[in-house]
Amino acid sequence: MIHLNWNETKTLKQVTCIHTNAEKYMVENVLTKGHVYEVKNETDEFYFVVDNKGRVSGFYKDYFQDTNG
């Protein structure tokens, strides 16, 4: 149940949102193109970032570009 304390864990890296063009979901409500987000956890397919509402949410990696190079 590590997801219960992700807000308090250290940031793994930072990523920049490069688009919010989602086919199914309303991503533009919680992500802003060009904004830098803190990654709290990562899987092969998803980044778990602190979104615009201040909550940790999972998004496909194709919405982001690695800020750290």
Distance bins in CASP14 RR format, pairs under 12 A and 6 or more apart:
PFRMAT RR
TARGET T0000
AUTHOR 0000-0000-0000
RMODE 2
METHOD distances of the structure
MODEL  1
2 8 0 0 0 0 0 1 0 0 0 0 0
2 9 1 0 0 1 0 0 0 0 0 0 0
2 40 0 0 0 0 1 0 0 0 0 0 0
2 41 1 0 0 1 0 0 0 0 0 0 0
2 48 0 0 0 0 0 1 0 0 0 0 0
2 56 0 0 0 0 0 1 0 0 0 0 0
3 9 0 0 0 0 0 1 0 0 0 0 0
3 40 0 0 0 0 1 0 0 0 0 0 0
3 41 1 0 0 1 0 0 0 0 0 0 0
3 43 0 0 0 0 0 1 0 0 0 0 0
3 48 1 0 0 1 0 0 0 0 0 0 0
3 55 0 0 0 0 0 1 0 0 0 0 0
3 56 1 0 0 1 0 0 0 0 0 0 0
3 57 0 0 0 0 0 1 0 0 0 0 0
3 58 0 0 0 0 1 0 0 0 0 0 0
4 40 0 0 0 0 0 1 0 0 0 0 0
4 56 0 0 0 0 1 0 0 0 0 0 0
5 40 0 0 0 0 1 0 0 0 0 0 0
5 41 0 0 0 0 0 1 0 0 0 0 0
5 56 0 0 0 0 1 0 0 0 0 0 0
6 12 0 0 0 0 0 1 0 0 0 0 0
6 38 0 0 0 0 0 1 0 0 0 0 0
6 39 0 0 0 0 0 1 0 0 0 0 0
6 40 1 0 1 0 0 0 0 0 0 0 0
6 41 1 0 0 1 0 0 0 0 0 0 0
6 42 0 0 0 0 0 1 0 0 0 0 0
6 47 0 0 0 0 0 1 0 0 0 0 0
6 48 1 0 0 1 0 0 0 0 0 0 0
6 49 0 0 0 0 1 0 0 0 0 0 0
6 50 0 0 0 0 1 0 0 0 0 0 0
6 51 0 0 0 0 0 1 0 0 0 0 0
6 54 0 0 0 0 0 1 0 0 0 0 0
6 55 0 0 0 0 1 0 0 0 0 0 0
6 56 1 0 1 0 0 0 0 0 0 0 0
6 57 0 0 0 0 1 0 0 0 0 0 0
6 58 0 0 0 0 0 1 0 0 0 0 0
7 38 0 0 0 0 1 0 0 0 0 0 0
7 40 1 0 0 1 0 0 0 0 0 0 0
7 41 0 0 0 0 0 1 0 0 0 0 0
7 48 0 0 0 0 0 1 0 0 0 0 0
7 49 0 0 0 0 0 1 0 0 0 0 0
7 50 1 0 0 1 0 0 0 0 0 0 0
7 51 0 0 0 0 0 1 0 0 0 0 0
7 53 0 0 0 0 0 1 0 0 0 0 0
7 54 1 0 0 1 0 0 0 0 0 0 0
7 55 1 0 0 1 0 0 0 0 0 0 0
7 56 1 0 1 0 0 0 0 0 0 0 0
7 57 0 0 0 0 0 1 0 0 0 0 0
8 40 0 0 0 0 1 0 0 0 0 0 0
8 50 0 0 0 0 0 1 0 0 0 0 0
8 56 0 0 0 0 0 1 0 0 0 0 0
9 38 0 0 0 0 1 0 0 0 0 0 0
9 39 0 0 0 0 0 1 0 0 0 0 0
9 40 1 0 1 0 0 0 0 0 0 0 0
9 41 1 0 0 1 0 0 0 0 0 0 0
9 48 0 0 0 0 0 1 0 0 0 0 0
9 50 0 0 0 0 0 1 0 0 0 0 0
9 56 0 0 0 0 1 0 0 0 0 0 0
10 38 0 0 0 0 1 0 0 0 0 0 0
10 39 0 0 0 0 0 1 0 0 0 0 0
10 40 0 0 0 0 1 0 0 0 0 0 0
10 41 0 0 0 0 0 1 0 0 0 0 0
11 36 0 0 0 0 0 1 0 0 0 0 0
11 37 0 0 0 0 1 0 0 0 0 0 0
11 38 1 0 1 0 0 0 0 0 0 0 0
11 39 1 0 0 1 0 0 0 0 0 0 0
11 40 1 0 0 1 0 0 0 0 0 0 0
11 41 0 0 0 0 0 1 0 0 0 0 0
11 42 0 0 0 0 0 1 0 0 0 0 0
11 47 0 0 0 0 0 1 0 0 0 0 0
11 48 0 0 0 0 0 1 0 0 0 0 0
11 49 0 0 0 0 1 0 0 0 0 0 0
11 50 0 0 0 0 1 0 0 0 0 0 0
11 56 0 0 0 0 0 1 0 0 0 0 0
11 67 0 0 0 0 0 1 0 0 0 0 0
11 68 0 0 0 0 0 1 0 0 0 0 0
12 37 0 0 0 0 0 1 0 0 0 0 0
12 38 0 0 0 0 1 0 0 0 0 0 0
12 39 1 0 1 0 0 0 0 0 0 0 0
12 40 1 0 0 1 0 0 0 0 0 0 0
12 41 1 0 0 1 0 0 0 0 0 0 0
12 42 1 0 0 1 0 0 0 0 0 0 0
12 43 0 0 0 0 0 1 0 0 0 0 0
12 47 0 0 0 0 1 0 0 0 0 0 0
12 48 0 0 0 0 1 0 0 0 0 0 0
12 49 0 0 0 0 1 0 0 0 0 0 0
12 50 0 0 0 0 0 1 0 0 0 0 0
12 56 0 0 0 0 0 1 0 0 0 0 0
12 66 0 0 0 0 0 1 0 0 0 0 0
12 67 0 0 0 0 0 1 0 0 0 0 0
12 68 0 0 0 0 1 0 0 0 0 0 0
13 36 0 0 0 0 0 1 0 0 0 0 0
13 37 0 0 0 0 1 0 0 0 0 0 0
13 38 0 0 0 0 1 0 0 0 0 0 0
13 39 1 0 1 0 0 0 0 0 0 0 0
13 40 0 0 0 0 1 0 0 0 0 0 0
13 41 0 0 0 0 0 1 0 0 0 0 0
13 42 0 0 0 0 1 0 0 0 0 0 0
13 47 0 0 0 0 1 0 0 0 0 0 0
13 48 0 0 0 0 0 1 0 0 0 0 0
13 49 0 0 0 0 0 1 0 0 0 0 0
13 64 0 0 0 0 0 1 0 0 0 0 0
13 65 0 0 0 0 0 1 0 0 0 0 0
13 66 1 0 0 1 0 0 0 0 0 0 0
13 67 1 0 0 1 0 0 0 0 0 0 0
13 68 1 0 1 0 0 0 0 0 0 0 0
13 69 0 0 0 0 1 0 0 0 0 0 0
14 34 0 0 0 0 0 1 0 0 0 0 0
14 35 0 0 0 0 0 1 0 0 0 0 0
14 36 1 0 1 0 0 0 0 0 0 0 0
14 37 1 0 0 1 0 0 0 0 0 0 0
14 38 1 0 1 0 0 0 0 0 0 0 0
14 39 1 0 0 1 0 0 0 0 0 0 0
14 40 0 0 0 0 0 1 0 0 0 0 0
14 47 0 0 0 0 0 1 0 0 0 0 0
14 49 0 0 0 0 1 0 0 0 0 0 0
14 50 0 0 0 0 0 1 0 0 0 0 0
14 64 0 0 0 0 1 0 0 0 0 0 0
14 65 0 0 0 0 0 1 0 0 0 0 0
14 66 0 0 0 0 1 0 0 0 0 0 0
14 67 1 0 1 0 0 0 0 0 0 0 0
14 68 1 0 0 1 0 0 0 0 0 0 0
14 69 0 0 0 0 1 0 0 0 0 0 0
15 31 0 0 0 0 0 1 0 0 0 0 0
15 34 0 0 0 0 0 1 0 0 0 0 0
15 35 0 0 0 0 1 0 0 0 0 0 0
15 36 1 0 0 1 0 0 0 0 0 0 0
15 37 1 0 1 0 0 0 0 0 0 0 0
15 38 0 0 0 0 1 0 0 0 0 0 0
15 39 1 0 1 0 0 0 0 0 0 0 0
15 40 0 0 0 0 0 1 0 0 0 0 0
15 42 0 0 0 0 1 0 0 0 0 0 0
15 46 0 0 0 0 0 1 0 0 0 0 0
15 47 1 0 0 1 0 0 0 0 0 0 0
15 48 0 0 0 0 0 1 0 0 0 0 0
15 49 1 0 0 1 0 0 0 0 0 0 0
15 50 0 0 0 0 0 1 0 0 0 0 0
15 58 0 0 0 0 0 1 0 0 0 0 0
15 59 0 0 0 0 1 0 0 0 0 0 0
15 60 0 0 0 0 0 1 0 0 0 0 0
15 61 0 0 0 0 1 0 0 0 0 0 0
15 62 0 0 0 0 0 1 0 0 0 0 0
15 63 0 0 0 0 1 0 0 0 0 0 0
15 64 1 1 0 0 0 0 0 0 0 0 0
15 65 1 0 0 1 0 0 0 0 0 0 0
15 66 1 0 1 0 0 0 0 0 0 0 0
15 67 1 0 1 0 0 0 0 0 0 0 0
15 68 0 0 0 0 1 0 0 0 0 0 0
15 69 0 0 0 0 0 1 0 0 0 0 0
16 31 0 0 0 0 0 1 0 0 0 0 0
16 32 0 0 0 0 0 1 0 0 0 0 0
16 33 0 0 0 0 1 0 0 0 0 0 0
16 34 1 0 1 0 0 0 0 0 0 0 0
16 35 1 0 0 1 0 0 0 0 0 0 0
16 36 1 0 1 0 0 0 0 0 0 0 0
16 37 1 0 0 1 0 0 0 0 0 0 0
16 38 0 0 0 0 0 1 0 0 0 0 0
16 39 0 0 0 0 0 1 0 0 0 0 0
16 47 0 0 0 0 0 1 0 0 0 0 0
16 49 0 0 0 0 0 1 0 0 0 0 0
16 63 0 0 0 0 1 0 0 0 0 0 0
16 64 1 0 0 1 0 0 0 0 0 0 0
16 65 1 0 1 0 0 0 0 0 0 0 0
16 66 1 0 0 1 0 0 0 0 0 0 0
16 67 1 0 1 0 0 0 0 0 0 0 0
16 68 0 0 0 0 0 1 0 0 0 0 0
16 69 0 0 0 0 0 1 0 0 0 0 0
17 27 0 0 0 0 1 0 0 0 0 0 0
17 28 0 0 0 0 1 0 0 0 0 0 0
17 30 0 0 0 0 0 1 0 0 0 0 0
17 31 1 0 1 0 0 0 0 0 0 0 0
17 32 1 0 0 1 0 0 0 0 0 0 0
17 33 1 0 1 0 0 0 0 0 0 0 0
17 34 1 0 1 0 0 0 0 0 0 0 0
17 35 1 0 1 0 0 0 0 0 0 0 0
17 36 1 0 0 1 0 0 0 0 0 0 0
17 37 1 0 0 1 0 0 0 0 0 0 0
17 38 0 0 0 0 0 1 0 0 0 0 0
17 39 0 0 0 0 0 1 0 0 0 0 0
17 47 0 0 0 0 0 1 0 0 0 0 0
17 49 0 0 0 0 1 0 0 0 0 0 0
17 51 0 0 0 0 1 0 0 0 0 0 0
17 52 0 0 0 0 1 0 0 0 0 0 0
17 59 0 0 0 0 1 0 0 0 0 0 0
17 60 0 0 0 0 0 1 0 0 0 0 0
17 61 0 0 0 0 0 1 0 0 0 0 0
17 62 0 0 0 0 0 1 0 0 0 0 0
17 63 1 0 1 0 0 0 0 0 0 0 0
17 64 1 0 1 0 0 0 0 0 0 0 0
17 65 0 0 0 0 1 0 0 0 0 0 0
17 66 0 0 0 0 0 1 0 0 0 0 0
17 67 0 0 0 0 0 1 0 0 0 0 0
18 27 0 0 0 0 0 1 0 0 0 0 0
18 31 0 0 0 0 0 1 0 0 0 0 0
18 32 0 0 0 0 0 1 0 0 0 0 0
18 33 1 0 0 1 0 0 0 0 0 0 0
18 34 1 0 0 1 0 0 0 0 0 0 0
18 35 0 0 0 0 0 1 0 0 0 0 0
18 36 0 0 0 0 0 1 0 0 0 0 0
18 37 0 0 0 0 0 1 0 0 0 0 0
18 59 0 0 0 0 0 1 0 0 0 0 0
18 60 0 0 0 0 0 1 0 0 0 0 0
18 61 0 0 0 0 0 1 0 0 0 0 0
18 62 0 0 0 0 1 0 0 0 0 0 0
18 63 1 0 0 1 0 0 0 0 0 0 0
18 64 1 0 0 1 0 0 0 0 0 0 0
18 65 1 0 1 0 0 0 0 0 0 0 0
18 66 0 0 0 0 0 1 0 0 0 0 0
18 67 0 0 0 0 0 1 0 0 0 0 0
19 27 0 0 0 0 1 0 0 0 0 0 0
19 28 0 0 0 0 1 0 0 0 0 0 0
19 31 0 0 0 0 1 0 0 0 0 0 0
19 32 0 0 0 0 0 1 0 0 0 0 0
19 33 1 0 1 0 0 0 0 0 0 0 0
19 34 0 0 0 0 1 0 0 0 0 0 0
19 35 0 0 0 0 0 1 0 0 0 0 0
19 59 0 0 0 0 0 1 0 0 0 0 0
19 60 0 0 0 0 0 1 0 0 0 0 0
19 62 0 0 0 0 1 0 0 0 0 0 0
19 63 1 0 0 1 0 0 0 0 0 0 0
19 64 0 0 0 0 1 0 0 0 0 0 0
19 65 0 0 0 0 1 0 0 0 0 0 0
20 26 0 0 0 0 1 0 0 0 0 0 0
20 27 1 0 1 0 0 0 0 0 0 0 0
20 28 1 0 1 0 0 0 0 0 0 0 0
20 29 0 0 0 0 1 0 0 0 0 0 0
20 30 0 0 0 0 1 0 0 0 0 0 0
20 31 1 0 1 0 0 0 0 0 0 0 0
20 32 1 0 0 1 0 0 0 0 0 0 0
20 33 1 0 1 0 0 0 0 0 0 0 0
20 34 0 0 0 0 1 0 0 0 0 0 0
20 35 0 0 0 0 1 0 0 0 0 0 0
20 51 0 0 0 0 0 1 0 0 0 0 0
20 52 0 0 0 0 0 1 0 0 0 0 0
20 59 0 0 0 0 1 0 0 0 0 0 0
20 60 0 0 0 0 0 1 0 0 0 0 0
20 62 0 0 0 0 0 1 0 0 0 0 0
20 63 1 0 0 1 0 0 0 0 0 0 0
20 64 0 0 0 0 0 1 0 0 0 0 0
21 27 1 0 0 1 0 0 0 0 0 0 0
21 28 0 0 0 0 1 0 0 0 0 0 0
21 31 0 0 0 0 0 1 0 0 0 0 0
21 33 0 0 0 0 1 0 0 0 0 0 0
21 60 0 0 0 0 0 1 0 0 0 0 0
21 62 0 0 0 0 1 0 0 0 0 0 0
21 63 0 0 0 0 1 0 0 0 0 0 0
22 28 1 0 0 1 0 0 0 0 0 0 0
22 29 0 0 0 0 0 1 0 0 0 0 0
22 30 0 0 0 0 0 1 0 0 0 0 0
22 31 0 0 0 0 1 0 0 0 0 0 0
22 33 0 0 0 0 0 1 0 0 0 0 0
22 59 0 0 0 0 1 0 0 0 0 0 0
22 60 0 0 0 0 1 0 0 0 0 0 0
22 62 0 0 0 0 1 0 0 0 0 0 0
22 63 1 0 0 1 0 0 0 0 0 0 0
23 60 0 0 0 0 0 1 0 0 0 0 0
23 62 0 0 0 0 0 1 0 0 0 0 0
23 63 0 0 0 0 0 1 0 0 0 0 0
24 60 0 0 0 0 0 1 0 0 0 0 0
25 31 0 0 0 0 0 1 0 0 0 0 0
25 57 0 0 0 0 0 1 0 0 0 0 0
25 58 0 0 0 0 0 1 0 0 0 0 0
25 59 0 0 0 0 1 0 0 0 0 0 0
25 60 0 0 0 0 1 0 0 0 0 0 0
25 63 0 0 0 0 0 1 0 0 0 0 0
27 33 0 0 0 0 1 0 0 0 0 0 0
27 49 0 0 0 0 0 1 0 0 0 0 0
27 51 0 0 0 0 1 0 0 0 0 0 0
27 52 0 0 0 0 0 1 0 0 0 0 0
27 57 0 0 0 0 1 0 0 0 0 0 0
27 58 0 0 0 0 0 1 0 0 0 0 0
27 59 1 0 0 1 0 0 0 0 0 0 0
27 60 0 0 0 0 1 0 0 0 0 0 0
27 62 0 0 0 0 0 1 0 0 0 0 0
27 63 1 0 0 1 0 0 0 0 0 0 0
27 64 0 0 0 0 0 1 0 0 0 0 0
28 35 0 0 0 0 0 1 0 0 0 0 0
28 51 0 0 0 0 0 1 0 0 0 0 0
28 52 0 0 0 0 1 0 0 0 0 0 0
28 59 0 0 0 0 0 1 0 0 0 0 0
28 63 0 0 0 0 0 1 0 0 0 0 0
29 51 0 0 0 0 1 0 0 0 0 0 0
29 52 1 0 0 1 0 0 0 0 0 0 0
29 53 0 0 0 0 1 0 0 0 0 0 0
29 57 0 0 0 0 0 1 0 0 0 0 0
29 59 0 0 0 0 0 1 0 0 0 0 0
30 37 0 0 0 0 0 1 0 0 0 0 0
30 49 0 0 0 0 1 0 0 0 0 0 0
30 50 0 0 0 0 0 1 0 0 0 0 0
30 51 1 0 1 0 0 0 0 0 0 0 0
30 52 1 0 1 0 0 0 0 0 0 0 0
30 53 1 0 1 0 0 0 0 0 0 0 0
30 54 0 0 0 0 1 0 0 0 0 0 0
30 55 0 0 0 0 1 0 0 0 0 0 0
30 56 0 0 0 0 0 1 0 0 0 0 0
30 57 1 0 0 1 0 0 0 0 0 0 0
30 58 0 0 0 0 1 0 0 0 0 0 0
30 59 0 0 0 0 1 0 0 0 0 0 0
30 63 0 0 0 0 0 1 0 0 0 0 0
31 37 1 0 0 1 0 0 0 0 0 0 0
31 47 0 0 0 0 0 1 0 0 0 0 0
31 49 0 0 0 0 1 0 0 0 0 0 0
31 50 0 0 0 0 0 1 0 0 0 0 0
31 51 1 0 0 1 0 0 0 0 0 0 0
31 52 1 0 0 1 0 0 0 0 0 0 0
31 53 0 0 0 0 0 1 0 0 0 0 0
31 54 0 0 0 0 0 1 0 0 0 0 0
31 57 0 0 0 0 1 0 0 0 0 0 0
31 58 0 0 0 0 0 1 0 0 0 0 0
31 59 1 0 0 1 0 0 0 0 0 0 0
31 60 0 0 0 0 0 1 0 0 0 0 0
31 63 1 0 0 1 0 0 0 0 0 0 0
31 64 0 0 0 0 1 0 0 0 0 0 0
32 49 0 0 0 0 0 1 0 0 0 0 0
32 51 0 0 0 0 1 0 0 0 0 0 0
32 52 1 0 0 1 0 0 0 0 0 0 0
32 53 0 0 0 0 0 1 0 0 0 0 0
32 63 0 0 0 0 0 1 0 0 0 0 0
32 64 0 0 0 0 0 1 0 0 0 0 0
33 52 0 0 0 0 0 1 0 0 0 0 0
33 63 0 0 0 0 1 0 0 0 0 0 0
33 64 0 0 0 0 0 1 0 0 0 0 0
33 65 0 0 0 0 0 1 0 0 0 0 0
34 52 0 0 0 0 0 1 0 0 0 0 0
34 63 0 0 0 0 0 1 0 0 0 0 0
34 64 0 0 0 0 1 0 0 0 0 0 0
34 65 0 0 0 0 1 0 0 0 0 0 0
34 67 0 0 0 0 0 1 0 0 0 0 0
35 49 0 0 0 0 1 0 0 0 0 0 0
35 50 0 0 0 0 0 1 0 0 0 0 0
35 51 0 0 0 0 1 0 0 0 0 0 0
35 52 1 0 0 1 0 0 0 0 0 0 0
35 63 0 0 0 0 0 1 0 0 0 0 0
35 64 0 0 0 0 0 1 0 0 0 0 0
35 65 0 0 0 0 0 1 0 0 0 0 0
35 67 0 0 0 0 0 1 0 0 0 0 0
36 49 0 0 0 0 1 0 0 0 0 0 0
36 50 0 0 0 0 0 1 0 0 0 0 0
36 52 0 0 0 0 0 1 0 0 0 0 0
36 64 0 0 0 0 1 0 0 0 0 0 0
36 65 0 0 0 0 0 1 0 0 0 0 0
36 66 0 0 0 0 0 1 0 0 0 0 0
36 67 1 0 1 0 0 0 0 0 0 0 0
36 68 0 0 0 0 0 1 0 0 0 0 0
37 47 1 0 0 1 0 0 0 0 0 0 0
37 48 0 0 0 0 1 0 0 0 0 0 0
37 49 1 1 0 0 0 0 0 0 0 0 0
37 50 1 0 0 1 0 0 0 0 0 0 0
37 51 1 0 0 1 0 0 0 0 0 0 0
37 52 0 0 0 0 1 0 0 0 0 0 0
37 53 0 0 0 0 0 1 0 0 0 0 0
37 54 0 0 0 0 0 1 0 0 0 0 0
37 55 0 0 0 0 0 1 0 0 0 0 0
37 56 0 0 0 0 0 1 0 0 0 0 0
37 57 0 0 0 0 1 0 0 0 0 0 0
37 58 0 0 0 0 0 1 0 0 0 0 0
37 59 0 0 0 0 1 0 0 0 0 0 0
37 61 0 0 0 0 0 1 0 0 0 0 0
37 63 0 0 0 0 1 0 0 0 0 0 0
37 64 1 0 0 1 0 0 0 0 0 0 0
37 65 0 0 0 0 0 1 0 0 0 0 0
37 66 0 0 0 0 0 1 0 0 0 0 0
37 67 0 0 0 0 1 0 0 0 0 0 0
38 47 0 0 0 0 1 0 0 0 0 0 0
38 48 0 0 0 0 1 0 0 0 0 0 0
38 49 1 0 0 1 0 0 0 0 0 0 0
38 50 1 0 1 0 0 0 0 0 0 0 0
38 51 0 0 0 0 0 1 0 0 0 0 0
38 54 0 0 0 0 0 1 0 0 0 0 0
38 56 0 0 0 0 1 0 0 0 0 0 0
38 57 0 0 0 0 0 1 0 0 0 0 0
38 64 0 0 0 0 0 1 0 0 0 0 0
38 67 0 0 0 0 1 0 0 0 0 0 0
38 68 0 0 0 0 0 1 0 0 0 0 0
39 46 0 0 0 0 0 1 0 0 0 0 0
39 47 1 0 1 0 0 0 0 0 0 0 0
39 48 1 0 0 1 0 0 0 0 0 0 0
39 49 1 0 1 0 0 0 0 0 0 0 0
39 50 0 0 0 0 1 0 0 0 0 0 0
39 51 0 0 0 0 0 1 0 0 0 0 0
39 56 0 0 0 0 1 0 0 0 0 0 0
39 57 0 0 0 0 0 1 0 0 0 0 0
39 58 0 0 0 0 1 0 0 0 0 0 0
39 59 0 0 0 0 0 1 0 0 0 0 0
39 61 0 0 0 0 1 0 0 0 0 0 0
39 64 0 0 0 0 1 0 0 0 0 0 0
39 66 0 0 0 0 1 0 0 0 0 0 0
39 67 0 0 0 0 1 0 0 0 0 0 0
39 68 0 0 0 0 1 0 0 0 0 0 0
40 46 0 0 0 0 0 1 0 0 0 0 0
40 47 0 0 0 0 1 0 0 0 0 0 0
40 48 1 0 1 0 0 0 0 0 0 0 0
40 49 1 0 0 1 0 0 0 0 0 0 0
40 50 1 0 0 1 0 0 0 0 0 0 0
40 51 0 0 0 0 0 1 0 0 0 0 0
40 54 0 0 0 0 0 1 0 0 0 0 0
40 55 0 0 0 0 0 1 0 0 0 0 0
40 56 1 0 1 0 0 0 0 0 0 0 0
40 57 0 0 0 0 1 0 0 0 0 0 0
40 58 0 0 0 0 1 0 0 0 0 0 0
40 59 0 0 0 0 0 1 0 0 0 0 0
41 47 1 0 0 1 0 0 0 0 0 0 0
41 48 1 0 1 0 0 0 0 0 0 0 0
41 49 0 0 0 0 1 0 0 0 0 0 0
41 50 0 0 0 0 0 1 0 0 0 0 0
41 56 1 0 0 1 0 0 0 0 0 0 0
41 57 0 0 0 0 0 1 0 0 0 0 0
41 58 0 0 0 0 1 0 0 0 0 0 0
41 59 0 0 0 0 0 1 0 0 0 0 0
42 48 1 0 0 1 0 0 0 0 0 0 0
42 49 0 0 0 0 1 0 0 0 0 0 0
42 56 0 0 0 0 0 1 0 0 0 0 0
42 58 0 0 0 0 1 0 0 0 0 0 0
42 59 0 0 0 0 0 1 0 0 0 0 0
42 60 0 0 0 0 0 1 0 0 0 0 0
42 61 0 0 0 0 1 0 0 0 0 0 0
42 64 0 0 0 0 0 1 0 0 0 0 0
42 66 0 0 0 0 0 1 0 0 0 0 0
43 58 0 0 0 0 1 0 0 0 0 0 0
43 59 0 0 0 0 0 1 0 0 0 0 0
43 60 0 0 0 0 0 1 0 0 0 0 0
43 61 0 0 0 0 1 0 0 0 0 0 0
44 60 0 0 0 0 0 1 0 0 0 0 0
44 61 0 0 0 0 1 0 0 0 0 0 0
45 58 0 0 0 0 1 0 0 0 0 0 0
45 59 0 0 0 0 1 0 0 0 0 0 0
45 60 1 0 0 1 0 0 0 0 0 0 0
45 61 1 0 0 1 0 0 0 0 0 0 0
45 62 0 0 0 0 1 0 0 0 0 0 0
45 63 0 0 0 0 0 1 0 0 0 0 0
46 56 0 0 0 0 0 1 0 0 0 0 0
46 57 0 0 0 0 1 0 0 0 0 0 0
46 58 1 0 1 0 0 0 0 0 0 0 0
46 59 1 0 0 1 0 0 0 0 0 0 0
46 60 1 0 0 1 0 0 0 0 0 0 0
46 61 1 0 0 1 0 0 0 0 0 0 0
46 62 0 0 0 0 0 1 0 0 0 0 0
46 63 0 0 0 0 1 0 0 0 0 0 0
46 64 0 0 0 0 0 1 0 0 0 0 0
47 56 0 0 0 0 0 1 0 0 0 0 0
47 57 0 0 0 0 1 0 0 0 0 0 0
47 58 1 0 0 1 0 0 0 0 0 0 0
47 59 1 0 1 0 0 0 0 0 0 0 0
47 60 0 0 0 0 1 0 0 0 0 0 0
47 61 1 0 1 0 0 0 0 0 0 0 0
47 62 0 0 0 0 1 0 0 0 0 0 0
47 63 1 0 0 1 0 0 0 0 0 0 0
47 64 1 0 1 0 0 0 0 0 0 0 0
47 65 0 0 0 0 0 1 0 0 0 0 0
47 66 0 0 0 0 1 0 0 0 0 0 0
47 67 0 0 0 0 0 1 0 0 0 0 0
48 55 0 0 0 0 0 1 0 0 0 0 0
48 56 1 0 1 0 0 0 0 0 0 0 0
48 57 1 0 0 1 0 0 0 0 0 0 0
48 58 1 0 1 0 0 0 0 0 0 0 0
48 59 1 0 0 1 0 0 0 0 0 0 0
48 60 0 0 0 0 0 1 0 0 0 0 0
48 61 0 0 0 0 0 1 0 0 0 0 0
48 64 0 0 0 0 0 1 0 0 0 0 0
49 55 0 0 0 0 1 0 0 0 0 0 0
49 56 1 0 0 1 0 0 0 0 0 0 0
49 57 1 0 0 1 0 0 0 0 0 0 0
49 58 1 0 0 1 0 0 0 0 0 0 0
49 59 1 0 0 1 0 0 0 0 0 0 0
49 60 0 0 0 0 0 1 0 0 0 0 0
49 61 0 0 0 0 0 1 0 0 0 0 0
49 63 0 0 0 0 1 0 0 0 0 0 0
49 64 1 0 0 1 0 0 0 0 0 0 0
49 67 0 0 0 0 0 1 0 0 0 0 0
50 56 1 0 1 0 0 0 0 0 0 0 0
50 57 0 0 0 0 1 0 0 0 0 0 0
50 58 0 0 0 0 0 1 0 0 0 0 0
50 59 0 0 0 0 0 1 0 0 0 0 0
51 57 1 0 1 0 0 0 0 0 0 0 0
51 58 0 0 0 0 1 0 0 0 0 0 0
51 59 0 0 0 0 1 0 0 0 0 0 0
51 63 0 0 0 0 0 1 0 0 0 0 0
51 64 0 0 0 0 0 1 0 0 0 0 0
52 59 0 0 0 0 0 1 0 0 0 0 0
57 63 0 0 0 0 0 1 0 0 0 0 0
58 64 0 0 0 0 0 1 0 0 0 0 0
END
